[in-house]
């Protein structure tokens, strides 16, 4: 059902069985997938693409121009994957010429008042809790959980299955499979509970623990830890993911436990 007190551009493409409540505005060049539900007082700006069966709660603003002084009005998009839930007051800005898009993956949950800035790329099955904010150009892997009131600096990368404790300031990259917390942010163990919930075997969890024990605890530097991992840990997908993430990090990774 589309309420009579909505403002929908004739150039927007609305799918089947879409519900849009009163006082929401849908601008031109917007695509909304089948079965999506949009609450009251939602604003969806041009260049936004929303997948099937999403839920968007009151007060959300999606696809607004970025807060980047270099932005010159170039054509960019905001892309939301299917089955994603966007709660009250969430703001998501479209991309700039850097990546030309901001992307939220499938099956994500963005809780109340989360902010996603321009050119962020967020994977599938990600949860970001209340009042957390991502500055521009952040990349978040699949199955990441970011607890409430966290702040991510621009260009931060977080690997798959990582867990960020609440009220954290994230200034360095966070490799996959780990938990981080405290101030300054440090390694706080692997995300064993999350990994087991997603079906990872105890043997795999133990292997990941061994990787990070060598990286952060048993060696006196990250470079020596990497060398030990390369030489002593059996080859596997998880080992490759960790080493590749560290090799590609431009900001450097979080520190080991203090």
C-alpha positions in Angstrom: 0.0 0.0 0.0 1.2 3.5 -0.9 -0.3 6.2 1.3 -2.0 9.1 -0.4 0.2 11.5 1.5 3.5 10.4 0.0 5.6 12.4 -2.5 6.8 10.0 -5.2 8.4 11.1 -8.4 6.9 9.7 -11.5 10.5 8.8 -12.6 11.0 6.5 -9.6 10.6 2.8 -10.2 8.5 1.1 -7.5 8.4 -2.7 -7.4 5.4 -5.0 -6.6 3.9 -5.2 -3.2 5.8 -2.2 -1.9 4.4 -0.3 1.1 5.2 3.4 1.6 3.7 5.3 4.6 2.6 8.9 4.9 4.9 11.9 4.4 7.8 9.9 2.8 9.5 11.4 -0.2 10.9 9.2 -3.1 12.8 11.3 -5.6 13.5 10.6 -9.3 16.0 7.9 -10.4 15.2 5.7 -7.4 14.5 2.0 -7.7 12.7 0.1 -4.9 12.6 -3.7 -5.1 9.5 -5.9 -4.6 8.1 -6.4 -1.1 10.0 -3.5 0.5 8.3 -1.6 3.3 9.1 2.1 3.9 7.8 3.8 7.0 6.6 7.4 7.5 8.9 10.4 7.0 11.6 8.6 5.1 13.5 10.5 2.4 15.1 8.6 -0.5 17.2 10.7 -2.8 18.1 10.3 -6.5 20.5 7.5 -7.5 19.3 5.1 -4.7 18.8 1.4 -5.5 17.0 -0.6 -2.8 16.7 -4.4 -3.1 13.7 -6.7 -2.4 12.1 -7.2 1.0 13.9 -4.4 2.8 12.5 -2.6 5.8 13.1 1.1 6.2 11.9 2.7 9.5 10.7 6.3 10.1 13.1 9.2 9.7 15.8 7.4 7.6 17.5 9.5 4.9 19.1 7.5 2.1 21.2 8.7 -0.8 21.8 12.3 0.3 24.8 14.1 -1.2 28.0 13.4 0.6 29.6 15.7 3.3 32.8 15.8 1.2 33.9 19.3 0.1 35.5 17.7 -3.0 32.1 16.5 -4.2 31.3 18.4 -7.4 27.8 17.0 -8.1 29.0 14.0 -10.1 26.6 11.2 -10.7 26.9 8.5 -8.1 24.6 5.9 -6.4 23.6 4.4 -3.1 22.9 0.6 -3.3 21.0 -1.4 -0.6 20.9 -5.2 -0.8 17.8 -7.3 -0.3 16.4 -8.2 3.1 18.3 -5.3 4.8 16.7 -3.5 7.7 17.4 0.2 8.2 16.1 1.5 11.5 14.9 4.9 12.7 17.1 7.9 11.9 19.7 6.1 9.8 21.6 8.3 7.3 23.4 6.9 4.3 25.2 9.2 1.8 25.8 8.4 -1.8 29.3 8.0 -3.3 31.8 10.5 -4.8 34.1 10.2 -7.8 36.4 7.9 -5.7 34.2 4.8 -5.8 31.1 6.3 -7.4 28.8 4.4 -5.0 28.0 3.6 -1.4 27.0 0.0 -0.9 25.1 -1.8 1.9 25.0 -5.6 1.4 22.2 -8.1 1.8 20.7 -9.2 5.1 22.2 -6.3 7.0 20.8 -4.5 10.1 21.6 -0.9 10.7 20.2 0.1 14.1 18.9 3.5 15.1 20.9 6.7 14.2 23.7 4.9 12.4 25.5 7.0 9.8 27.2 5.6 6.7 29.2 8.2 4.8 30.1 8.4 1.1 31.9 5.5 -0.7 31.6 3.0 2.1 31.3 -0.6 1.0 29.6 -2.8 3.5 29.3 -6.6 3.0 26.5 -9.0 3.7 25.0 -10.0 7.1 26.6 -7.0 8.8 25.1 -5.6 12.1 25.9 -2.0 13.1 24.4 -1.0 16.4 22.9 2.3 17.6 24.7 5.7 17.2 27.8 4.2 15.4 29.2 6.2 12.5 31.4 5.4 9.5 33.4 8.1 7.9 34.0 8.0 4.1 35.6 5.2 2.2 35.4 2.5 4.9 35.2 -1.2 3.8 33.4 -3.6 6.0 33.5 -7.4 5.3 30.8 -10.0 5.6 29.4 -11.0 9.0 30.9 -8.1 10.9 29.3 -6.8 14.1 30.0 -3.3 15.2 28.5 -2.5 18.6 26.9 0.9 19.6 28.6 4.3 19.7 31.6 3.3 17.6 33.4 5.8 15.3 35.4 4.7 12.3 37.9 7.0 10.7 37.9 7.3 6.9 39.5 4.5 4.9 39.3 2.0 7.7 38.9 -1.7 6.6 37.4 -4.4 8.7 37.8 -8.1 7.8 35.1 -10.8 7.6 33.6 -12.1 10.9 35.2 -9.4 13.1 33.6 -8.0 16.2 34.1 -4.4 17.4 33.2 -3.7 21.0 31.0 -0.7 21.9 32.2 2.8 22.2 35.4 2.0 20.2 37.3 4.5 18.2 38.6 2.7 15.1 41.7 4.2 13.6 43.4 1.1 12.3 42.4 -1.8 10.1 40.9 -4.8 11.9 41.8 -8.2 10.4 39.2 -11.0 10.0 37.9 -13.3 12.7 38.9 -11.2 15.7 37.4 -9.2 18.5 38.7 -5.7 19.3 37.9 -3.4 22.3 39.4 -1.0 24.8 41.0 2.4 24.3 43.2 2.6 22.4 41.7 -0.2 20.4 43.5 -3.6 20.7 43.1 -7.3 19.9 40.8 -9.0 22.5 40.8 -12.6 21.2 39.2 -14.2 18.2 35.4 -14.0 17.6 34.9 -17.6 18.6 31.3 -17.4 19.6 30.3 -15.7 16.3 32.3 -18.2 14.3 30.7 -21.2 16.0 27.3 -19.7 15.5 28.0 -19.6 11.8 28.9 -23.3 11.7 32.7 -23.2 11.9 34.2 -26.3 13.4 36.2 -26.4 16.7 39.2 -27.4 14.7 39.0 -24.3 12.5 38.4 -22.1 15.5 41.6 -23.5 17.1 43.5 -23.0 13.9 42.5 -19.3 13.8 43.5 -19.0 17.5 46.9 -20.3 16.6 47.3 -17.8 13.8 46.6 -14.8 16.0 48.6 -16.2 18.9 51.6 -16.2 16.7 50.7 -12.8 15.2 50.1 -10.9 18.5 51.4 -12.8 21.5 54.3 -15.2 20.8 56.4 -12.9 18.6 57.8 -9.5 19.3 56.6 -7.9 16.1 54.0 -8.2 13.4 56.6 -9.0 10.8 58.0 -11.8 12.8 54.5 -13.1 13.6 53.7 -13.2 9.8 56.9 -15.1 9.2 56.0 -17.7 11.8 52.5 -18.1 10.4 53.8 -18.6 6.9 56.3 -21.2 8.1 54.4 -23.1 10.8 50.7 -22.8 10.2 49.1 -25.3 7.7 47.8 -23.8 4.5 44.1 -23.0 4.6 41.6 -20.4 3.5 41.6 -18.7 6.9 45.4 -18.3 6.9 45.3 -16.9 3.4 42.6 -14.4 4.4 44.5 -13.1 7.4 47.9 -12.7 5.5 46.3 -11.1 2.5 44.3 -8.6 4.6 47.5 -7.6 6.5 49.5 -7.3 3.3 46.9 -5.0 1.7 46.4 -2.8 4.8 47.5 0.8 4.2 46.6 2.2 7.7 48.2 -0.7 9.6 46.3 -3.1 11.8 45.3 -2.9 15.4 47.8 -3.7 18.1 48.1 -6.8 20.2 46.9 -6.9 23.8 48.5 -4.3 26.0 
